[in-house]
């Protein structure tokens, strides 16, 4: 599988949030929980919830070194580091999500941008997985993987251009 990038002129298609806006992350041990973004991942940890997988870039709105990144470093947790430029999903990121899902455990730090990591999370995660991600200026969004959400993620994925 090659990586993917948003084609020029299609950026607005990817600015429509998937899922619903939420005020707090609920603890639900039955289903996998994935957080995407530093603030969301820290919010979960502060609520006593340790997500099965967290994807973060160490930045909030492109400012460096978030409290979540500092917490992960302080705890000495095992982190997989991948490169992922803005507007893309590299094969490296896609594979890191797949591997973390196989273990149902993982911290994935992205050098670049993690905004589109929601797509491989939806595509690869089993139905019933909850993915909570940050929506700039809005707060937290939650999408649960279902046949419908997987079809929407697949539609967006297929719209993207292949990259090496």
PyMOL commands that place a pseudoatom at each C-alpha (Angstrom):
pseudoatom trace, name=CA, resn=UNK, resi=1, chain=A, elem=C, hetatm=0, pos=[0.000, 0.000, 0.000]
pseudoatom trace, name=CA, resn=UNK, resi=2, chain=A, elem=C, hetatm=0, pos=[1.310, 3.390, -0.958]
pseudoatom trace, name=CA, resn=UNK, resi=3, chain=A, elem=C, hetatm=0, pos=[0.757, 6.456, 1.143]
pseudoatom trace, name=CA, resn=UNK, resi=4, chain=A, elem=C, hetatm=0, pos=[-2.016, 8.890, 0.262]
pseudoatom trace, name=CA, resn=UNK, resi=5, chain=A, elem=C, hetatm=0, pos=[-2.415, 12.646, 0.051]
pseudoatom trace, name=CA, resn=UNK, resi=6, chain=A, elem=C, hetatm=0, pos=[-5.343, 15.008, -0.344]
pseudoatom trace, name=CA, resn=UNK, resi=7, chain=A, elem=C, hetatm=0, pos=[-5.518, 16.084, -3.993]
pseudoatom trace, name=CA, resn=UNK, resi=8, chain=A, elem=C, hetatm=0, pos=[-5.471, 19.787, -4.786]
pseudoatom trace, name=CA, resn=UNK, resi=9, chain=A, elem=C, hetatm=0, pos=[-8.975, 21.227, -4.876]
pseudoatom trace, name=CA, resn=UNK, resi=10, chain=A, elem=C, hetatm=0, pos=[-10.459, 18.496, -2.644]
pseudoatom trace, name=CA, resn=UNK, resi=11, chain=A, elem=C, hetatm=0, pos=[-9.341, 19.946, 0.724]
pseudoatom trace, name=CA, resn=UNK, resi=12, chain=A, elem=C, hetatm=0, pos=[-12.889, 20.995, 1.692]
pseudoatom trace, name=CA, resn=UNK, resi=13, chain=A, elem=C, hetatm=0, pos=[-14.088, 17.366, 1.497]
pseudoatom trace, name=CA, resn=UNK, resi=14, chain=A, elem=C, hetatm=0, pos=[-11.717, 16.596, 4.374]
pseudoatom trace, name=CA, resn=UNK, resi=15, chain=A, elem=C, hetatm=0, pos=[-12.836, 19.533, 6.534]
pseudoatom trace, name=CA, resn=UNK, resi=16, chain=A, elem=C, hetatm=0, pos=[-16.215, 17.973, 7.316]
pseudoatom trace, name=CA, resn=UNK, resi=17, chain=A, elem=C, hetatm=0, pos=[-16.002, 16.272, 10.731]
pseudoatom trace, name=CA, resn=UNK, resi=18, chain=A, elem=C, hetatm=0, pos=[-16.879, 12.597, 11.077]
pseudoatom trace, name=CA, resn=UNK, resi=19, chain=A, elem=C, hetatm=0, pos=[-18.938, 11.601, 14.104]
pseudoatom trace, name=CA, resn=UNK, resi=20, chain=A, elem=C, hetatm=0, pos=[-20.451, 13.723, 16.839]
pseudoatom trace, name=CA, resn=UNK, resi=21, chain=A, elem=C, hetatm=0, pos=[-19.184, 16.510, 19.079]
pseudoatom trace, name=CA, resn=UNK, resi=22, chain=A, elem=C, hetatm=0, pos=[-18.661, 15.402, 22.694]
pseudoatom trace, name=CA, resn=UNK, resi=23, chain=A, elem=C, hetatm=0, pos=[-17.887, 17.250, 25.903]
pseudoatom trace, name=CA, resn=UNK, resi=24, chain=A, elem=C, hetatm=0, pos=[-16.116, 14.427, 27.752]
pseudoatom trace, name=CA, resn=UNK, resi=25, chain=A, elem=C, hetatm=0, pos=[-14.596, 11.051, 27.008]
pseudoatom trace, name=CA, resn=UNK, resi=26, chain=A, elem=C, hetatm=0, pos=[-16.536, 8.171, 28.528]
pseudoatom trace, name=CA, resn=UNK, resi=27, chain=A, elem=C, hetatm=0, pos=[-14.819, 5.092, 29.908]
pseudoatom trace, name=CA, resn=UNK, resi=28, chain=A, elem=C, hetatm=0, pos=[-16.133, 2.007, 28.130]
pseudoatom trace, name=CA, resn=UNK, resi=29, chain=A, elem=C, hetatm=0, pos=[-13.883, -0.999, 28.697]
pseudoatom trace, name=CA, resn=UNK, resi=30, chain=A, elem=C, hetatm=0, pos=[-15.711, -3.229, 26.212]
pseudoatom trace, name=CA, resn=UNK, resi=31, chain=A, elem=C, hetatm=0, pos=[-14.582, -1.360, 23.102]
pseudoatom trace, name=CA, resn=UNK, resi=32, chain=A, elem=C, hetatm=0, pos=[-11.227, -0.191, 21.812]
pseudoatom trace, name=CA, resn=UNK, resi=33, chain=A, elem=C, hetatm=0, pos=[-10.611, 3.518, 22.405]
pseudoatom trace, name=CA, resn=UNK, resi=34, chain=A, elem=C, hetatm=0, pos=[-8.300, 5.463, 20.115]
pseudoatom trace, name=CA, resn=UNK, resi=35, chain=A, elem=C, hetatm=0, pos=[-7.429, 9.104, 20.684]
pseudoatom trace, name=CA, resn=UNK, resi=36, chain=A, elem=C, hetatm=0, pos=[-5.998, 11.283, 17.938]
pseudoatom trace, name=CA, resn=UNK, resi=37, chain=A, elem=C, hetatm=0, pos=[-4.393, 14.534, 19.016]
pseudoatom trace, name=CA, resn=UNK, resi=38, chain=A, elem=C, hetatm=0, pos=[-2.447, 15.768, 21.998]
pseudoatom trace, name=CA, resn=UNK, resi=39, chain=A, elem=C, hetatm=0, pos=[-5.215, 17.630, 23.830]
pseudoatom trace, name=CA, resn=UNK, resi=40, chain=A, elem=C, hetatm=0, pos=[-7.704, 14.768, 23.437]
pseudoatom trace, name=CA, resn=UNK, resi=41, chain=A, elem=C, hetatm=0, pos=[-5.121, 12.203, 24.570]
pseudoatom trace, name=CA, resn=UNK, resi=42, chain=A, elem=C, hetatm=0, pos=[-4.249, 14.311, 27.631]
pseudoatom trace, name=CA, resn=UNK, resi=43, chain=A, elem=C, hetatm=0, pos=[-7.947, 14.893, 28.392]
pseudoatom trace, name=CA, resn=UNK, resi=44, chain=A, elem=C, hetatm=0, pos=[-8.492, 11.114, 28.471]
pseudoatom trace, name=CA, resn=UNK, resi=45, chain=A, elem=C, hetatm=0, pos=[-5.489, 10.545, 30.741]
pseudoatom trace, name=CA, resn=UNK, resi=46, chain=A, elem=C, hetatm=0, pos=[-6.583, 13.360, 33.071]
pseudoatom trace, name=CA, resn=UNK, resi=47, chain=A, elem=C, hetatm=0, pos=[-9.987, 11.637, 33.348]
pseudoatom trace, name=CA, resn=UNK, resi=48, chain=A, elem=C, hetatm=0, pos=[-8.247, 8.413, 34.380]
pseudoatom trace, name=CA, resn=UNK, resi=49, chain=A, elem=C, hetatm=0, pos=[-8.827, 6.773, 30.991]
pseudoatom trace, name=CA, resn=UNK, resi=50, chain=A, elem=C, hetatm=0, pos=[-5.841, 5.243, 29.214]
pseudoatom trace, name=CA, resn=UNK, resi=51, chain=A, elem=C, hetatm=0, pos=[-6.730, 4.843, 25.535]
pseudoatom trace, name=CA, resn=UNK, resi=52, chain=A, elem=C, hetatm=0, pos=[-5.744, 1.610, 23.819]
pseudoatom trace, name=CA, resn=UNK, resi=53, chain=A, elem=C, hetatm=0, pos=[-4.009, 3.707, 21.165]
pseudoatom trace, name=CA, resn=UNK, resi=54, chain=A, elem=C, hetatm=0, pos=[-3.034, 7.379, 21.083]
pseudoatom trace, name=CA, resn=UNK, resi=55, chain=A, elem=C, hetatm=0, pos=[-1.788, 9.147, 17.971]
pseudoatom trace, name=CA, resn=UNK, resi=56, chain=A, elem=C, hetatm=0, pos=[-0.223, 12.534, 18.643]
pseudoatom trace, name=CA, resn=UNK, resi=57, chain=A, elem=C, hetatm=0, pos=[2.328, 14.919, 17.190]
pseudoatom trace, name=CA, resn=UNK, resi=58, chain=A, elem=C, hetatm=0, pos=[3.557, 16.675, 20.324]
pseudoatom trace, name=CA, resn=UNK, resi=59, chain=A, elem=C, hetatm=0, pos=[1.987, 19.942, 19.189]
pseudoatom trace, name=CA, resn=UNK, resi=60, chain=A, elem=C, hetatm=0, pos=[-1.282, 21.764, 19.626]
pseudoatom trace, name=CA, resn=UNK, resi=61, chain=A, elem=C, hetatm=0, pos=[-2.313, 24.026, 16.783]
pseudoatom trace, name=CA, resn=UNK, resi=62, chain=A, elem=C, hetatm=0, pos=[1.294, 23.722, 15.578]
pseudoatom trace, name=CA, resn=UNK, resi=63, chain=A, elem=C, hetatm=0, pos=[2.851, 24.894, 18.875]
pseudoatom trace, name=CA, resn=UNK, resi=64, chain=A, elem=C, hetatm=0, pos=[5.583, 22.591, 20.090]
pseudoatom trace, name=CA, resn=UNK, resi=65, chain=A, elem=C, hetatm=0, pos=[5.782, 20.260, 23.087]
pseudoatom trace, name=CA, resn=UNK, resi=66, chain=A, elem=C, hetatm=0, pos=[2.396, 19.630, 24.588]
pseudoatom trace, name=CA, resn=UNK, resi=67, chain=A, elem=C, hetatm=0, pos=[1.715, 18.478, 28.121]
pseudoatom trace, name=CA, resn=UNK, resi=68, chain=A, elem=C, hetatm=0, pos=[0.755, 15.079, 26.680]
pseudoatom trace, name=CA, resn=UNK, resi=69, chain=A, elem=C, hetatm=0, pos=[4.120, 14.682, 24.921]
pseudoatom trace, name=CA, resn=UNK, resi=70, chain=A, elem=C, hetatm=0, pos=[5.869, 15.704, 28.144]
pseudoatom trace, name=CA, resn=UNK, resi=71, chain=A, elem=C, hetatm=0, pos=[3.788, 13.188, 30.139]
pseudoatom trace, name=CA, resn=UNK, resi=72, chain=A, elem=C, hetatm=0, pos=[4.639, 10.350, 27.751]
pseudoatom trace, name=CA, resn=UNK, resi=73, chain=A, elem=C, hetatm=0, pos=[8.332, 11.245, 27.938]
pseudoatom trace, name=CA, resn=UNK, resi=74, chain=A, elem=C, hetatm=0, pos=[8.185, 11.515, 31.745]
pseudoatom trace, name=CA, resn=UNK, resi=75, chain=A, elem=C, hetatm=0, pos=[6.499, 8.107, 32.087]
pseudoatom trace, name=CA, resn=UNK, resi=76, chain=A, elem=C, hetatm=0, pos=[9.052, 6.556, 29.743]
pseudoatom trace, name=CA, resn=UNK, resi=77, chain=A, elem=C, hetatm=0, pos=[6.341, 4.851, 27.725]
pseudoatom trace, name=CA, resn=UNK, resi=78, chain=A, elem=C, hetatm=0, pos=[7.200, 2.993, 24.537]
pseudoatom trace, name=CA, resn=UNK, resi=79, chain=A, elem=C, hetatm=0, pos=[6.466, 5.182, 21.528]
pseudoatom trace, name=CA, resn=UNK, resi=80, chain=A, elem=C, hetatm=0, pos=[6.513, 4.390, 17.816]
pseudoatom trace, name=CA, resn=UNK, resi=81, chain=A, elem=C, hetatm=0, pos=[7.672, 7.444, 15.856]
pseudoatom trace, name=CA, resn=UNK, resi=82, chain=A, elem=C, hetatm=0, pos=[6.532, 7.898, 12.254]
pseudoatom trace, name=CA, resn=UNK, resi=83, chain=A, elem=C, hetatm=0, pos=[6.879, 10.608, 9.632]
pseudoatom trace, name=CA, resn=UNK, resi=84, chain=A, elem=C, hetatm=0, pos=[3.710, 12.052, 8.169]
pseudoatom trace, name=CA, resn=UNK, resi=85, chain=A, elem=C, hetatm=0, pos=[3.654, 15.401, 6.330]
pseudoatom trace, name=CA, resn=UNK, resi=86, chain=A, elem=C, hetatm=0, pos=[0.516, 17.595, 6.473]
pseudoatom trace, name=CA, resn=UNK, resi=87, chain=A, elem=C, hetatm=0, pos=[-2.320, 16.522, 4.178]
pseudoatom trace, name=CA, resn=UNK, resi=88, chain=A, elem=C, hetatm=0, pos=[-1.060, 12.953, 3.929]
pseudoatom trace, name=CA, resn=UNK, resi=89, chain=A, elem=C, hetatm=0, pos=[-1.268, 9.489, 5.394]
pseudoatom trace, name=CA, resn=UNK, resi=90, chain=A, elem=C, hetatm=0, pos=[2.094, 7.830, 4.866]
pseudoatom trace, name=CA, resn=UNK, resi=91, chain=A, elem=C, hetatm=0, pos=[2.459, 4.082, 4.624]
pseudoatom trace, name=CA, resn=UNK, resi=92, chain=A, elem=C, hetatm=0, pos=[4.524, 4.375, 7.812]
pseudoatom trace, name=CA, resn=UNK, resi=93, chain=A, elem=C, hetatm=0, pos=[1.567, 5.887, 9.720]
pseudoatom trace, name=CA, resn=UNK, resi=94, chain=A, elem=C, hetatm=0, pos=[-0.897, 3.401, 8.216]
pseudoatom trace, name=CA, resn=UNK, resi=95, chain=A, elem=C, hetatm=0, pos=[1.306, 0.455, 9.247]
pseudoatom trace, name=CA, resn=UNK, resi=96, chain=A, elem=C, hetatm=0, pos=[1.853, 1.892, 12.745]
pseudoatom trace, name=CA, resn=UNK, resi=97, chain=A, elem=C, hetatm=0, pos=[-1.931, 2.090, 13.258]
pseudoatom trace, name=CA, resn=UNK, resi=98, chain=A, elem=C, hetatm=0, pos=[-2.367, -1.488, 11.961]
pseudoatom trace, name=CA, resn=UNK, resi=99, chain=A, elem=C, hetatm=0, pos=[0.387, -2.778, 14.288]
pseudoatom trace, name=CA, resn=UNK, resi=100, chain=A, elem=C, hetatm=0, pos=[-0.990, -0.912, 17.315]
pseudoatom trace, name=CA, resn=UNK, resi=101, chain=A, elem=C, hetatm=0, pos=[-4.456, -2.329, 16.635]
pseudoatom trace, name=CA, resn=UNK, resi=102, chain=A, elem=C, hetatm=0, pos=[-3.016, -5.845, 16.437]
pseudoatom trace, name=CA, resn=UNK, resi=103, chain=A, elem=C, hetatm=0, pos=[-1.551, -5.330, 19.929]
pseudoatom trace, name=CA, resn=UNK, resi=104, chain=A, elem=C, hetatm=0, pos=[-4.519, -3.227, 21.145]
pseudoatom trace, name=CA, resn=UNK, resi=105, chain=A, elem=C, hetatm=0, pos=[-1.844, -0.999, 22.583]
pseudoatom trace, name=CA, resn=UNK, resi=106, chain=A, elem=C, hetatm=0, pos=[0.274, 1.797, 21.323]
pseudoatom trace, name=CA, resn=UNK, resi=107, chain=A, elem=C, hetatm=0, pos=[1.511, 5.321, 21.365]
pseudoatom trace, name=CA, resn=UNK, resi=108, chain=A, elem=C, hetatm=0, pos=[2.237, 6.712, 17.921]
pseudoatom trace, name=CA, resn=UNK, resi=109, chain=A, elem=C, hetatm=0, pos=[4.066, 10.034, 17.732]
pseudoatom trace, name=CA, resn=UNK, resi=110, chain=A, elem=C, hetatm=0, pos=[3.926, 11.694, 14.360]
pseudoatom trace, name=CA, resn=UNK, resi=111, chain=A, elem=C, hetatm=0, pos=[6.709, 13.875, 13.017]
pseudoatom trace, name=CA, resn=UNK, resi=112, chain=A, elem=C, hetatm=0, pos=[4.601, 16.190, 10.889]
pseudoatom trace, name=CA, resn=UNK, resi=113, chain=A, elem=C, hetatm=0, pos=[0.844, 16.150, 11.324]
pseudoatom trace, name=CA, resn=UNK, resi=114, chain=A, elem=C, hetatm=0, pos=[-1.595, 13.572, 12.704]
pseudoatom trace, name=CA, resn=UNK, resi=115, chain=A, elem=C, hetatm=0, pos=[-4.839, 15.187, 11.534]
pseudoatom trace, name=CA, resn=UNK, resi=116, chain=A, elem=C, hetatm=0, pos=[-5.654, 12.536, 8.905]
pseudoatom trace, name=CA, resn=UNK, resi=117, chain=A, elem=C, hetatm=0, pos=[-4.746, 9.607, 11.190]
pseudoatom trace, name=CA, resn=UNK, resi=118, chain=A, elem=C, hetatm=0, pos=[-8.475, 9.284, 11.878]
pseudoatom trace, name=CA, resn=UNK, resi=119, chain=A, elem=C, hetatm=0, pos=[-8.910, 7.704, 8.412]
pseudoatom trace, name=CA, resn=UNK, resi=120, chain=A, elem=C, hetatm=0, pos=[-6.639, 4.663, 8.857]
pseudoatom trace, name=CA, resn=UNK, resi=121, chain=A, elem=C, hetatm=0, pos=[-8.005, 4.293, 12.397]
pseudoatom trace, name=CA, resn=UNK, resi=122, chain=A, elem=C, hetatm=0, pos=[-11.559, 4.012, 11.043]
pseudoatom trace, name=CA, resn=UNK, resi=123, chain=A, elem=C, hetatm=0, pos=[-10.539, 1.817, 8.115]
pseudoatom trace, name=CA, resn=UNK, resi=124, chain=A, elem=C, hetatm=0, pos=[-8.464, -0.645, 10.170]
pseudoatom trace, name=CA, resn=UNK, resi=125, chain=A, elem=C, hetatm=0, pos=[-10.262, -0.772, 13.540]
pseudoatom trace, name=CA, resn=UNK, resi=126, chain=A, elem=C, hetatm=0, pos=[-12.964, -3.352, 14.225]
pseudoatom trace, name=CA, resn=UNK, resi=127, chain=A, elem=C, hetatm=0, pos=[-16.583, -2.216, 14.363]
pseudoatom trace, name=CA, resn=UNK, resi=128, chain=A, elem=C, hetatm=0, pos=[-17.488, -0.684, 17.701]
pseudoatom trace, name=CA, resn=UNK, resi=129, chain=A, elem=C, hetatm=0, pos=[-14.120, 1.062, 18.135]
pseudoatom trace, name=CA, resn=UNK, resi=130, chain=A, elem=C, hetatm=0, pos=[-14.446, 4.603, 19.482]
pseudoatom trace, name=CA, resn=UNK, resi=131, chain=A, elem=C, hetatm=0, pos=[-12.113, 7.185, 17.984]
pseudoatom trace, name=CA, resn=UNK, resi=132, chain=A, elem=C, hetatm=0, pos=[-11.965, 10.546, 19.732]
pseudoatom trace, name=CA, resn=UNK, resi=133, chain=A, elem=C, hetatm=0, pos=[-10.120, 13.357, 18.008]
pseudoatom trace, name=CA, resn=UNK, resi=134, chain=A, elem=C, hetatm=0, pos=[-9.662, 17.075, 18.306]
pseudoatom trace, name=CA, resn=UNK, resi=135, chain=A, elem=C, hetatm=0, pos=[-11.452, 19.455, 15.973]
pseudoatom trace, name=CA, resn=UNK, resi=136, chain=A, elem=C, hetatm=0, pos=[-9.621, 22.811, 15.985]
pseudoatom trace, name=CA, resn=UNK, resi=137, chain=A, elem=C, hetatm=0, pos=[-11.714, 25.582, 17.459]
pseudoatom trace, name=CA, resn=UNK, resi=138, chain=A, elem=C, hetatm=0, pos=[-14.589, 23.189, 18.198]
pseudoatom trace, name=CA, resn=UNK, resi=139, chain=A, elem=C, hetatm=0, pos=[-13.436, 20.677, 20.802]
pseudoatom trace, name=CA, resn=UNK, resi=140, chain=A, elem=C, hetatm=0, pos=[-13.666, 16.894, 20.712]
pseudoatom trace, name=CA, resn=UNK, resi=141, chain=A, elem=C, hetatm=0, pos=[-15.357, 14.704, 18.143]
pseudoatom trace, name=CA, resn=UNK, resi=142, chain=A, elem=C, hetatm=0, pos=[-16.128, 11.006, 18.515]
pseudoatom trace, name=CA, resn=UNK, resi=143, chain=A, elem=C, hetatm=0, pos=[-16.709, 8.565, 15.695]
pseudoatom trace, name=CA, resn=UNK, resi=144, chain=A, elem=C, hetatm=0, pos=[-17.604, 4.936, 16.335]
pseudoatom trace, name=CA, resn=UNK, resi=145, chain=A, elem=C, hetatm=0, pos=[-16.648, 2.471, 13.635]
pseudoatom trace, name=CA, resn=UNK, resi=146, chain=A, elem=C, hetatm=0, pos=[-19.690, 1.040, 11.909]
pseudoatom trace, name=CA, resn=UNK, resi=147, chain=A, elem=C, hetatm=0, pos=[-20.408, -0.077, 8.364]
pseudoatom trace, name=CA, resn=UNK, resi=148, chain=A, elem=C, hetatm=0, pos=[-21.538, 3.476, 7.586]
pseudoatom trace, name=CA, resn=UNK, resi=149, chain=A, elem=C, hetatm=0, pos=[-18.518, 5.265, 9.057]
pseudoatom trace, name=CA, resn=UNK, resi=150, chain=A, elem=C, hetatm=0, pos=[-16.173, 2.775, 7.380]
pseudoatom trace, name=CA, resn=UNK, resi=151, chain=A, elem=C, hetatm=0, pos=[-17.856, 3.463, 4.003]
pseudoatom trace, name=CA, resn=UNK, resi=152, chain=A, elem=C, hetatm=0, pos=[-17.414, 7.228, 4.489]
pseudoatom trace, name=CA, resn=UNK, resi=153, chain=A, elem=C, hetatm=0, pos=[-13.752, 6.791, 5.450]
pseudoatom trace, name=CA, resn=UNK, resi=154, chain=A, elem=C, hetatm=0, pos=[-13.285, 4.533, 2.422]
pseudoatom trace, name=CA, resn=UNK, resi=155, chain=A, elem=C, hetatm=0, pos=[-14.893, 7.166, 0.164]
pseudoatom trace, name=CA, resn=UNK, resi=156, chain=A, elem=C, hetatm=0, pos=[-12.435, 9.799, 1.443]
pseudoatom trace, name=CA, resn=UNK, resi=157, chain=A, elem=C, hetatm=0, pos=[-9.521, 7.357, 1.242]
pseudoatom trace, name=CA, resn=UNK, resi=158, chain=A, elem=C, hetatm=0, pos=[-10.314, 6.491, -2.375]
pseudoatom trace, name=CA, resn=UNK, resi=159, chain=A, elem=C, hetatm=0, pos=[-10.506, 10.207, -3.228]
pseudoatom trace, name=CA, resn=UNK, resi=160, chain=A, elem=C, hetatm=0, pos=[-6.878, 10.654, -2.102]
pseudoatom trace, name=CA, resn=UNK, resi=161, chain=A, elem=C, hetatm=0, pos=[-3.911, 10.393, -4.472]
pseudoatom trace, name=CA, resn=UNK, resi=162, chain=A, elem=C, hetatm=0, pos=[-1.315, 7.666, -4.079]
pseudoatom trace, name=CA, resn=UNK, resi=163, chain=A, elem=C, hetatm=0, pos=[2.189, 8.785, -3.091]
pseudoatom trace, name=CA, resn=UNK, resi=164, chain=A, elem=C, hetatm=0, pos=[5.391, 6.784, -2.786]
for i in range(1, 164): cmd.bond("trace and resi %d" % i, "trace and resi %d" % (i + 1))
show_as sticks, trace
zoom trace
